[in-house]
Amino acid sequence: MKIAVPLDQRNFRERSRKALELGAQLIEIRVDLFENRDPGFILECVETVKSYGGELILTVRSPSEGGRPVPERLEIFKKVSPHCEYTDLELSSRDFIGPVKESVSKGKGNLILSFHDFERTPPAWMIKEIIREGMRFGAIPKVAVMANTYSDVHRLLCAGGEIQGEKILIAMGEVGRISRLAGFLAGSVITYCALDEAVAPGQISVEEMVKLRELFLK
């Protein structure tokens, strides 16, 4: 399971280097949180991470799923996706899936199709259908939902684990913190951790995750 650290523009060079030195493999570039969204500048950030030996997730999160408005969103995907190992797009951004998938394929990267629910954990049948839908597009499905009880965490991991193949499963919130590590048991291939402050509810620090992974995921 790879450790990813989401970053905005602030001190990007120093913070990306620190995250990788602490044990992360992936830097998630949250372009919607950047002030400078010029594709040329984003590509400079990509090259910075590569020069440190890291891999990248390009994310330009839509406002409907926790991001900020980015009018030039599709242009960024088209220009930057071919240079990244992963590109994250919401399943709800239907009109973008085709062109973004095409851009991703130019660089032989991986498309992540994500679903977010910041209020609840859906029923098991819905979780499985979301995963299947992402896979039908040839993508890695990502399901990030709010866990209000441990039963929610159990339902997410059990439902996700029933479907073979790469996926990303995240139970957000304090109750869901255990999923950041235990998701591995259900086939989750990436976990998201915080460098200095959490981007999503329940993220734990990259230092803690490195220790936990060494202890439990031999």
C-alpha positions in Angstrom: 0.0 0.0 0.0 1.5 3.3 -1.1 1.4 6.4 1.1 0.2 9.6 -0.5 0.5 13.1 0.9 -1.9 15.8 -0.5 -0.2 19.2 -0.8 -1.3 22.7 -1.9 1.0 25.4 -3.3 2.6 26.6 0.0 6.3 25.9 0.1 5.7 23.1 -2.3 9.3 22.3 -3.0 10.3 22.0 0.7 7.1 20.2 1.8 7.1 17.7 -1.0 10.8 16.8 -0.3 10.0 16.5 3.4 7.0 14.2 2.8 9.1 11.9 0.6 12.0 11.9 3.0 9.5 10.8 5.8 8.5 7.8 3.8 5.7 8.8 1.4 5.8 7.5 -2.2 3.2 9.7 -3.7 2.5 13.5 -3.7 -1.1 14.4 -4.5 -1.1 17.8 -6.2 -4.4 19.4 -5.1 -4.5 22.0 -7.9 -7.9 23.3 -6.8 -6.1 24.5 -3.6 -3.4 26.2 -5.6 -3.3 30.0 -6.1 -1.2 29.6 -9.3 -3.1 27.2 -11.5 -1.2 27.8 -14.7 -0.4 24.4 -16.3 3.2 25.4 -16.8 3.6 26.0 -13.1 1.9 22.8 -12.3 4.2 20.9 -14.6 7.2 22.5 -12.7 5.8 21.1 -9.5 5.5 17.7 -11.2 9.1 17.8 -12.2 10.1 18.9 -8.7 8.5 15.7 -7.2 10.1 13.5 -9.9 13.5 15.0 -9.2 13.1 13.8 -5.6 12.2 10.3 -6.7 8.5 10.6 -6.0 5.4 9.8 -7.9 2.3 12.0 -8.4 -1.4 12.1 -8.2 -3.0 15.0 -10.1 -6.2 16.1 -8.5 -8.4 19.1 -9.5 -11.3 18.4 -7.1 -14.7 19.7 -8.1 -16.7 21.9 -5.7 -19.5 19.3 -5.5 -17.1 16.9 -3.9 -15.1 19.1 -1.6 -12.9 21.2 -4.0 -12.8 24.7 -5.2 -13.9 26.1 -8.6 -11.3 25.9 -11.3 -12.6 27.2 -14.6 -9.6 25.8 -16.6 -10.0 22.4 -15.0 -10.2 20.3 -18.2 -7.2 22.1 -19.7 -5.1 21.3 -16.7 -6.1 17.6 -16.9 -5.2 17.4 -20.6 -1.8 19.1 -20.2 -0.6 17.6 -16.9 -2.2 14.1 -16.7 0.2 12.5 -19.2 3.1 13.4 -16.8 1.6 11.9 -13.7 1.4 8.3 -12.4 -2.2 8.8 -11.3 -5.0 11.3 -12.1 -8.0 11.6 -9.8 -11.4 12.5 -11.3 -14.8 12.2 -9.7 -17.3 9.7 -11.1 -19.8 12.5 -11.0 -17.8 14.5 -13.6 -19.3 12.5 -16.4 -18.4 14.8 -19.2 -14.7 14.8 -18.3 -14.2 11.0 -18.0 -13.6 10.4 -21.7 -11.1 13.2 -22.4 -9.3 12.8 -19.1 -9.0 9.0 -19.7 -7.5 9.8 -23.1 -5.0 12.2 -21.6 -4.0 9.7 -18.9 -3.4 7.0 -21.5 -0.9 9.2 -23.4 1.4 9.0 -20.4 0.6 5.4 -19.5 -0.6 6.5 -16.1 -3.6 5.3 -14.0 -7.0 7.0 -13.8 -8.7 7.1 -10.4 -12.4 7.6 -10.5 -13.5 8.8 -7.1 -16.7 9.1 -5.0 -17.1 11.2 -1.9 -19.8 11.4 0.7 -18.9 13.7 3.6 -22.0 12.9 5.7 -22.5 9.1 5.7 -21.5 5.6 4.6 -23.8 4.3 1.9 -25.3 0.8 2.1 -23.1 -2.1 0.9 -24.8 -2.6 -2.4 -24.2 1.0 -3.3 -20.5 0.8 -2.4 -20.1 -2.3 -4.5 -21.8 -0.6 -7.5 -19.6 2.5 -7.2 -16.5 0.2 -7.3 -17.9 -1.7 -10.3 -18.7 1.4 -12.1 -15.2 2.8 -11.7 -13.8 -0.5 -12.9 -16.0 -0.5 -16.0 -14.2 2.6 -17.1 -10.9 0.8 -16.7 -10.0 3.0 -13.6 -9.0 2.4 -10.0 -12.2 3.2 -8.0 -11.9 5.4 -5.0 -14.6 5.4 -2.3 -14.2 8.0 0.5 -17.1 8.2 2.9 -17.8 9.5 6.3 -17.9 6.9 9.1 -20.1 7.7 12.0 -19.8 4.3 13.7 -17.4 1.4 13.5 -20.2 -0.5 11.7 -19.8 2.0 8.9 -16.1 1.2 8.6 -16.8 -2.5 8.7 -19.4 -2.2 5.9 -17.1 -0.2 3.7 -14.2 -2.6 4.0 -16.3 -5.8 3.7 -18.2 -4.5 0.7 -15.0 -3.3 -1.0 -13.2 -6.5 -0.2 -15.8 -8.6 -2.0 -14.7 -7.1 -5.3 -11.4 -8.2 -6.7 -9.0 -5.7 -8.2 -7.2 -2.5 -7.2 -9.3 0.1 -5.3 -9.0 2.8 -2.8 -11.2 2.7 0.3 -11.3 5.5 2.9 -13.6 5.9 5.9 -13.3 9.5 6.9 -13.6 11.0 10.3 -12.1 10.0 13.7 -14.0 6.7 13.8 -12.7 5.9 10.3 -9.0 6.4 11.1 -8.4 2.7 11.3 -9.4 2.3 7.6 -6.3 4.3 6.6 -4.3 1.1 7.4 -6.9 -1.7 7.4 -8.0 -0.8 3.9 -5.1 -2.8 2.7 -6.9 -6.0 3.8 -9.7 -5.2 1.4 -7.4 -4.4 -1.5 -6.9 -0.7 -1.0 -3.7 0.3 -2.8 -3.2 3.9 -1.6 -3.7 5.6 1.8 -3.7 9.4 2.2 -1.8 11.0 5.1 -1.1 14.5 6.4 2.2 16.2 6.4 1.5 19.1 8.8 -2.3 19.5 8.6 -5.1 17.2 7.4 -6.8 17.9 4.1 -9.6 15.4 4.9 -11.3 14.4 8.2 -9.4 11.6 10.0 -6.1 11.7 8.1 -3.2 10.7 10.2 0.4 11.9 9.9 2.8 10.4 7.4 5.2 9.6 10.2 2.5 7.6 12.1 1.5 5.7 8.9 5.1 4.7 8.1 5.5 3.2 11.6 2.1 1.4 11.4 2.9 0.0 8.0 6.2 -1.3 9.1 4.6 -2.8 12.2 1.6 -4.5 10.6 2.1 -4.8 6.8 5.2 -6.8 6.5 
